[in-house]
Amino acid sequence: MAITGRVAALALVGIIVVALGLPSWTGVLSVLAVLALGVVVDLLLAGSVRALVFTRRGATSVRLGEAVEVTLSVANPGSRRVRGVLRDAWPPSAGVAQERQRVSVPAGGRQNFTVRLRPTRRGDRQAYRVTVRAVGPLGLAARQGSHQVPWTVRALPPFHSRKHLPSRLARLQQLDGRQAALVRGEGTEFDSLREYVIGDDVRSIDWRATARSTDVMVRTWRPERDRHLLLVLDTGRTSAGRVGDSPRLDAAMDAALLLATLASRAGDRVDFLAYDRRLRAKVTGVSGADLLPSLVDAMAPLEPSLVETDARGMVAEVLRRARRRSLVVLFTGLDAAPLEEGLLPVLSSLTARHRLLLASVGDSRVAEMALGRGDAEAVYDAAAAERVLAERRHVTGLLAGRGVEVVDAVPGELPPALADRYLALKAAGRL
């Protein structure tokens, strides 16, 4: 039960009037009795809130930054109209435009409400509860009740790097021989024969075809298909560091989505793992048009874990899932201590069986700080930034010495740089 502001106002006015006009409190009690009777009558005539029946329908997912609508339907099986205010509560990160709406559902009728959401964070945004305050016909009192009406809208990664896909697909078409460029190299598939020209590798000469022809014939090659890529996303402590407005984890996801889409278009098989101290998410055995939706759905609820990544467990998980030689792309940080104490001691078991490519999200602010010379504070900042950059170069050198390729770039540049490195490996037949 709720007493409306109208009752309080009438009671206050009645007390003042009676107090000024009567010598005793008899009139005051009379006014309060009349108001109390009005409140009771209003409560009896107000529509039942508990009897309301709620259902939802609409979208269950949306790309982060975009808007989506969910419809809330209210049915009134009671014998009295329910009128008042309805509040559909969602978490603040769901970005609900309007939580409160006027409700007026006739007896035996139904009313629909549209809730517009624009999530501001990745992951599952769940409706909390629906609260209805039904006001009586006199407007003196109201009935109020809450109902659990579950619904979940999953905010998916935005995939900003999609804009780089057309140019990389054009380069992929060149590699595949659909345009005039042909490549050769170890680990490629035979494409066709053509006449020898100066500069061709003599190892490409097809002696049997040459014997049947008046010219020297060489084989042309196209990159192999059906290679295996395993994308491994480190969701440990270092992925929580913020670069600009987003954590490193989000930038790594964006790069992983571009690489996965490109590799899938190239005919390669792509699997995905997210790991810190245990397996957080996986996508395996999915190809074609189903790959991208599966990846964004698996990535959406991931959040950085504030624990040190178990590098030994992660490597064991990779070796267990990748039986044949694969390109393993590890998205992690280049922080010296975690790598030297965690990954480097167990790296040999991984590089002995697979080609490893490490992708790391850099911070443009560090490079800017390294150039600062304006005052004493800027000089100290520059010294700290130079130390960070030197550590990253040192770690990159250690990894390169063990056969690991490294792509280190700021968030906006990491996706295309990683895609270019993949295309270079594919063109050289090193997958």
PAMIZA-650974 format. One record per residue (C-alpha): residue in one letter; z, x, y. Coordinates in steps of 0.02 Angstrom, whole numbers, plus 50000, padded with zeros to 5 digits. Example, Ala and Ser with C-alpha at 12.3 -4.5 7.8 and 13.67 -1.06 7.14 Angstrom:
# PAMIZA-650974
[r a [50390 50615 49775]]
[r s [50357 50684 49947]]
This chain:
# PAMIZA-650974
[r m [50000 50000 50000]]
[r a [49962 50060 50177]]
[r i [50018 49989 50344]]
[r t [49879 49997 50472]]
[r g [49898 50056 50651]]
[r r [49874 49876 50710]]
[r v [50042 49826 50635]]
[r a [50133 49968 50721]]
[r a [50053 49924 50887]]
[r l [50097 49738 50872]]
[r a [50276 49778 50822]]
[r l [50298 49894 50970]]
[r v [50227 49767 51093]]
[r g [50335 49627 51019]]
[r i [50493 49731 51033]]
[r i [50458 49775 51214]]
[r v [50417 49596 51263]]
[r v [50568 49523 51175]]
[r a [50682 49658 51239]]
[r l [50632 49620 51417]]
[r g [50638 49430 51400]]
[r l [50786 49393 51287]]
[r p [50970 49442 51299]]
[r s [50988 49468 51111]]
[r w [50893 49544 50966]]
[r t [50857 49375 50887]]
[r g [50681 49374 50957]]
[r v [50650 49550 50896]]
[r l [50697 49502 50720]]
[r s [50586 49349 50731]]
[r v [50435 49453 50782]]
[r l [50466 49577 50643]]
[r a [50483 49437 50517]]
[r v [50316 49363 50571]]
[r l [50233 49535 50556]]
[r a [50309 49564 50386]]
[r l [50244 49395 50328]]
[r g [50071 49442 50395]]
[r v [50077 49607 50301]]
[r v [50122 49521 50138]]
[r v [49984 49394 50160]]
[r d [49859 49533 50201]]
[r l [49906 49629 50046]]
[r l [49887 49476 49937]]
[r l [49715 49437 50008]]
[r a [49649 49616 50009]]
[r g [49523 49659 49872]]
[r s [49585 49753 49718]]
[r v [49555 49940 49724]]
[r r [49607 49977 49545]]
[r a [49476 49860 49474]]
[r l [49330 49951 49555]]
[r v [49207 50035 49438]]
[r f [49121 50197 49493]]
[r t [48965 50283 49425]]
[r r [48862 50430 49486]]
[r r [48682 50483 49469]]
[r g [48572 50612 49550]]
[r a [48541 50799 49548]]
[r t [48645 50917 49443]]
[r s [48579 51081 49514]]
[r v [48514 51150 49677]]
[r r [48457 51319 49738]]
[r l [48587 51397 49852]]
[r g [48550 51355 50034]]
[r e [48451 51197 49994]]
[r a [48512 51017 50007]]
[r v [48528 50890 49867]]
[r e [48585 50709 49853]]
[r v [48705 50624 49733]]
[r t [48722 50435 49728]]
[r l [48893 50354 49705]]
[r s [48886 50173 49647]]
[r v [49037 50057 49672]]
[r a [49049 49894 49574]]
[r n [49178 49760 49616]]
[r p [49218 49648 49466]]
[r g [49361 49565 49560]]
[r s [49366 49395 49644]]
[r r [49389 49460 49823]]
[r r [49281 49566 49937]]
[r v [49336 49747 49955]]
[r r [49310 49812 50131]]
[r g [49378 49967 50213]]
[r v [49348 50154 50199]]
[r l [49289 50261 50052]]
[r r [49317 50449 50041]]
[r d [49218 50550 49914]]
[r a [49309 50718 49904]]
[r w [49217 50879 49858]]
[r p [49270 51061 49883]]
[r p [49224 51133 50054]]
[r s [49096 51252 49975]]
[r a [48996 51100 49916]]
[r g [48944 51073 50097]]
[r v [48961 50884 50100]]
[r a [48890 50815 50261]]
[r q [48996 50655 50267]]
[r e [49147 50624 50156]]
[r r [49206 50457 50231]]
[r q [49099 50301 50234]]
[r r [49128 50117 50270]]
[r v [49137 50011 50113]]
[r s [49110 49824 50095]]
[r v [49080 49765 49918]]
[r p [49075 49576 49886]]
[r a [49157 49499 49734]]
[r g [49047 49533 49583]]
[r g [48935 49645 49690]]
[r r [48889 49828 49701]]
[r q [48864 49955 49841]]
[r n [48782 50125 49834]]
[r f [48830 50277 49937]]
[r t [48724 50434 49958]]
[r v [48818 50599 49965]]
[r r [48716 50744 50034]]
[r l [48770 50918 49981]]
[r r [48716 51090 50038]]
[r p [48820 51217 49939]]
[r t [48872 51376 50027]]
[r r [48923 51470 49869]]
[r r [48846 51499 49700]]
[r g [48921 51415 49547]]
[r d [48981 51244 49493]]
[r r [49037 51126 49631]]
[r q [49137 50982 49556]]
[r a [49182 50815 49634]]
[r y [49370 50796 49655]]
[r r [49407 50609 49668]]
[r v [49356 50450 49759]]
[r t [49487 50365 49867]]
[r v [49464 50187 49932]]
[r r [49571 50101 50063]]
[r a [49539 49912 50056]]
[r v [49597 49822 50215]]
[r g [49656 49641 50212]]
[r p [49570 49503 50315]]
[r l [49701 49515 50454]]
[r g [49686 49703 50466]]
[r l [49875 49725 50457]]
[r a [49890 49812 50288]]
[r a [49781 49892 50156]]
[r r [49780 49937 49973]]
[r q [49736 50117 49929]]
[r g [49694 50197 49764]]
[r s [49603 50349 49694]]
[r h [49484 50365 49547]]
[r q [49419 50516 49454]]
[r v [49229 50508 49454]]
[r p [49174 50676 49381]]
[r w [49010 50756 49431]]
[r t [48953 50936 49440]]
[r v [48817 51012 49546]]
[r r [48772 51191 49499]]
[r a [48718 51301 49645]]
[r l [48588 51422 49577]]
[r p [48545 51596 49643]]
[r p [48419 51577 49786]]
[r f [48293 51707 49720]]
[r h [48242 51770 49892]]
[r s [48140 51911 49815]]
[r r [48013 51786 49748]]
[r k [47907 51829 49900]]
[r h [47871 52000 49824]]
[r l [47802 51927 49662]]
[r p [47618 51894 49712]]
[r s [47585 52075 49766]]
[r r [47666 52144 49607]]
[r l [47568 52024 49498]]
[r a [47408 52085 49581]]
[r r [47454 52263 49534]]
[r l [47495 52205 49359]]
[r q [47323 52129 49342]]
[r q [47248 52297 49388]]
[r l [47352 52380 49252]]
[r d [47298 52250 49125]]
[r g [47115 52286 49159]]
[r r [47075 52117 49234]]
[r q [47013 52217 49384]]
[r a [46915 52379 49387]]
[r a [47061 52498 49361]]
[r l [47093 52564 49186]]
[r v [47237 52676 49135]]
[r r [47275 52792 48994]]
[r g [47435 52866 48927]]
[r e [47555 52878 48782]]
[r g [47606 52713 48709]]
[r t [47457 52609 48770]]
[r e [47338 52490 48681]]
[r f [47153 52523 48654]]
[r d [47046 52418 48770]]
[r s [46862 52469 48761]]
[r l [46737 52613 48756]]
[r r [46639 52690 48899]]
[r e [46539 52846 48937]]
[r y [46632 53008 48969]]
[r v [46645 53067 49150]]
[r i [46712 53231 49216]]
[r g [46902 53224 49230]]
[r d [46931 53115 49077]]
[r d [47060 53174 48953]]
[r v [46968 53251 48806]]
[r r [47100 53175 48692]]
[r s [47025 53005 48735]]
[r i [46854 53049 48661]]
[r d [46806 52936 48516]]
[r w [46708 53053 48404]]
[r r [46646 52918 48286]]
[r a [46576 52815 48428]]
[r t [46502 52973 48503]]
[r a [46413 53010 48339]]
[r r [46331 52838 48346]]
[r s [46279 52858 48527]]
[r t [46176 52976 48631]]
[r d [46323 53000 48753]]
[r v [46501 53057 48735]]
[r m [46610 52901 48724]]
[r v [46793 52889 48772]]
[r r [46923 52757 48741]]
[r t [46998 52661 48886]]
[r w [47173 52593 48874]]
[r r [47278 52454 48942]]
[r p [47468 52445 48948]]
[r e [47555 52384 48793]]
[r r [47623 52208 48789]]
[r d [47773 52140 48697]]
[r r [47887 52280 48754]]
[r h [48073 52238 48760]]
[r l [48175 52240 48921]]
[r l [48363 52215 48918]]
[r l [48439 52178 49088]]
[r v [48625 52219 49094]]
[r l [48725 52156 49243]]
[r d [48890 52244 49275]]
[r t [49011 52110 49338]]
[r g [49160 52227 49354]]
[r r [49257 52282 49507]]
[r t [49117 52376 49595]]
[r s [49007 52221 49596]]
[r a [49131 52134 49711]]
[r g [49099 52250 49857]]
[r r [49014 52160 50000]]
[r v [48854 52223 50078]]
[r g [48814 52120 50232]]
[r d [48860 51939 50200]]
[r s [48853 51943 50009]]
[r p [48933 52037 49865]]
[r r [48834 52171 49775]]
[r l [48827 52057 49624]]
[r d [48714 51933 49716]]
[r a [48593 52070 49770]]
[r a [48585 52135 49592]]
[r m [48548 51960 49528]]
[r d [48403 51943 49650]]
[r a [48327 52107 49590]]
[r a [48352 52058 49408]]
[r l [48263 51892 49433]]
[r l [48109 51975 49511]]
[r l [48100 52106 49374]]
[r a [48123 51977 49235]]
[r t [47988 51863 49305]]
[r l [47866 52008 49326]]
[r a [47900 52077 49151]]
[r s [47880 51905 49074]]
[r r [47710 51885 49159]]
[r a [47664 52055 49090]]
[r g [47693 51992 48913]]
[r d [47854 52087 48885]]
[r r [48010 52010 48807]]
[r v [48160 51999 48922]]
[r d [48343 51976 48874]]
[r f [48493 51972 48988]]
[r l [48678 52016 48973]]
[r a [48822 52008 49097]]
[r y [48972 52114 49051]]
[r d [49133 52189 49121]]
[r r [49272 52194 48989]]
[r r [49190 52059 48886]]
[r l [49023 51970 48877]]
[r r [49013 51848 49024]]
[r a [48838 51777 49000]]
[r k [48682 51805 48897]]
[r v [48502 51746 48885]]
[r t [48409 51798 48728]]
[r g [48253 51740 48639]]
[r v [48184 51644 48789]]
[r s [48009 51675 48854]]
[r g [47872 51601 48960]]
[r a [47910 51464 49084]]
[r d [48085 51438 49014]]
[r l [48145 51613 49056]]
[r l [48176 51596 49243]]
[r p [48271 51430 49230]]
[r s [48378 51502 49091]]
[r l [48419 51657 49192]]
[r v [48468 51568 49353]]
[r d [48573 51445 49254]]
[r a [48664 51587 49165]]
[r m [48691 51685 49326]]
[r a [48749 51539 49434]]
[r p [48933 51532 49379]]
[r l [48957 51722 49371]]
[r e [49086 51798 49487]]
[r p [49143 51979 49502]]
[r s [49295 52022 49397]]
[r l [49422 52133 49485]]
[r v [49440 52247 49334]]
[r e [49362 52413 49287]]
[r t [49211 52389 49175]]
[r d [49232 52441 48994]]
[r a [49081 52556 48983]]
[r r [49107 52593 48799]]
[r g [49112 52409 48756]]
[r m [48958 52375 48863]]
[r v [48858 52513 48778]]
[r a [48911 52449 48607]]
[r e [48853 52274 48654]]
[r v [48684 52341 48710]]
[r l [48660 52441 48551]]
[r r [48707 52291 48446]]
[r r [48580 52177 48530]]
[r a [48436 52299 48557]]
[r r [48385 52360 48384]]
[r r [48216 52434 48430]]
[r r [48178 52553 48572]]
[r s [48190 52459 48736]]
[r l [48197 52481 48923]]
[r v [48378 52449 48970]]
[r v [48400 52410 49155]]
[r l [48582 52427 49205]]
[r f [48635 52349 49371]]
[r t [48792 52441 49424]]
[r g [48864 52546 49564]]
[r l [48843 52732 49597]]
[r d [49028 52759 49630]]
[r a [49071 52930 49564]]
[r a [49240 52896 49482]]
[r p [49192 52743 49377]]
[r l [49031 52824 49316]]
[r e [49102 52996 49277]]
[r e [49253 52924 49187]]
[r g [49169 52773 49108]]
[r l [48981 52778 49081]]
[r l [48938 52964 49073]]
[r p [49046 53003 48919]]
[r v [48957 52869 48817]]
[r l [48785 52886 48894]]
[r s [48708 52995 48758]]
[r s [48725 52860 48626]]
[r l [48624 52743 48737]]
[r t [48488 52863 48797]]
[r a [48460 52927 48621]]
[r r [48390 52759 48570]]
[r h [48329 52678 48731]]
[r r [48254 52720 48900]]
[r l [48385 52686 49034]]
[r l [48348 52634 49212]]
[r l [48497 52615 49328]]
[r a [48481 52502 49480]]
[r s [48613 52514 49617]]
[r v [48639 52416 49778]]
[r g [48659 52529 49928]]
[r d [48736 52490 50097]]
[r s [48628 52516 50252]]
[r r [48785 52520 50357]]
[r v [48835 52685 50276]]
[r a [48671 52767 50330]]
[r e [48696 52700 50506]]
[r m [48873 52768 50514]]
[r a [48811 52939 50459]]
[r l [48708 52951 50619]]
[r g [48852 52908 50736]]
[r r [48900 53042 50863]]
[r g [48956 52942 51016]]
[r d [49143 52979 51014]]
[r a [49280 53048 50904]]
[r e [49294 52888 50803]]
[r a [49107 52885 50771]]
[r v [49111 53066 50714]]
[r y [49250 53029 50589]]
[r d [49151 52879 50527]]
[r a [48996 52988 50509]]
[r a [49093 53116 50408]]
[r a [49157 52981 50290]]
[r a [48982 52909 50272]]
[r e [48908 53081 50234]]
[r r [49038 53105 50099]]
[r v [48990 52938 50019]]
[r l [48805 52983 50025]]
[r a [48838 53154 49952]]
[r e [48935 53077 49807]]
[r r [48791 52957 49772]]
[r r [48667 53102 49771]]
[r h [48781 53199 49655]]
[r v [48796 53054 49533]]
[r t [48608 53024 49541]]
[r g [48580 53207 49495]]
[r l [48700 53195 49348]]
[r l [48610 53041 49282]]
[r a [48438 53117 49306]]
[r g [48494 53269 49207]]
[r r [48530 53154 49061]]
[r g [48362 53067 49067]]
[r v [48416 52916 49168]]
[r e [48304 52852 49307]]
[r v [48393 52785 49461]]
[r v [48336 52659 49592]]
[r d [48458 52657 49737]]
[r a [48412 52542 49882]]
[r v [48487 52419 50005]]
[r p [48486 52234 49954]]
[r g [48323 52186 50037]]
[r e [48230 52337 49967]]
[r l [48304 52346 49792]]
[r p [48201 52206 49710]]
[r p [48027 52272 49759]]
[r a [48079 52453 49727]]
[r l [48139 52408 49552]]
[r a [47980 52309 49517]]
[r d [47875 52457 49574]]
[r r [47970 52575 49459]]
[r y [47940 52457 49313]]
[r l [47754 52451 49351]]
[r a [47748 52640 49363]]
[r l [47832 52658 49193]]
[r k [47712 52532 49120]]
[r a [47560 52619 49195]]
[r a [47617 52785 49123]]
[r g [47645 52708 48952]]
[r r [47829 52756 48955]]
[r l [47899 52588 48898]]
